[in-house]
Amino acid sequence: MKLARTCFLLLPLGLACSLVACNATLPQIAETGATVAGAAGYGNQAQMIRAIKEALELGSNRAATGLSAPGGYANSALYRIELPANVQPLASKLRQFGLGSQLDKVEALMNQGAEKAAVEAKGVFIDAVRHMSVTDALGIIRGGNTAATDYFRAQTEASLRQRYQPIIQQNLEQIGFYAQYKQLLNTYNMLPLANKPGLDLEQHVLNMALDGLFKQVAVEEQQIRKDPVGRGSQIIGAVFGKK
């Protein structure tokens, strides 16, 4: 019985592959996609795509909203942005040289910059879920607890990084980060310490801010999968609830 059901599910998938290989028209491929979705027990193609997009938009919006709140990064045990790991061993020495206050201010500004940028990240995330194939949607539904986030990150991180960088730069400029950073950097470069690591804090903030966003999107996705109706909607429950 299991073998028969497996073969039944694989038939439309094989048909989809043969259509693509034979340069089938878009209507043919779309019709086959609906067959695949129906055979897997997920209703029609439109419902499946709508549920995936809605889940991604909900999760990313909640993640961005939480991290953009005052202290969203700074007060988080998971996402707080601190000095790079290669600088941490020198932190105590820097404080001994009287740079403790400057270090604290720079760290506070790094987190504020990430929080302010997260507000504008909402639109970036929403734009990124506009296109999704039936095959991708089916894989996300039947995948692990972070399948949607994993797909989302793989497909969008490069473009998100390009769009996110000027947001980070603009917000760091507005809160006075660069003036504080330059002061710290000048003092740091004058210290009589050997083998000092570089301090590319702008790129560090960008990396940590994006990483925190994706991790929180994954948390939101797991909660939606656990309670698709309560944390999502009826349409999400109709699709994810069948997994």
TAJOZI-V844959 format. One record per helix or strand. SS is the DSSP state (~ for helix, > for strand). FROM is the first residue (numbers start at 1). LEN is the number of residues. If there is no record, write none. Layout:
# TAJOZI-V844959
{{SS FROM LEN} {SS FROM LEN}}
This chain:
# TAJOZI-V844959
{{~ 2 20} {~ 26 14} {~ 45 24} {~ 85 12} {~ 100 28} {~ 134 9} {~ 147 28} {~ 177 14} {~ 201 26} {~ 234 7}}
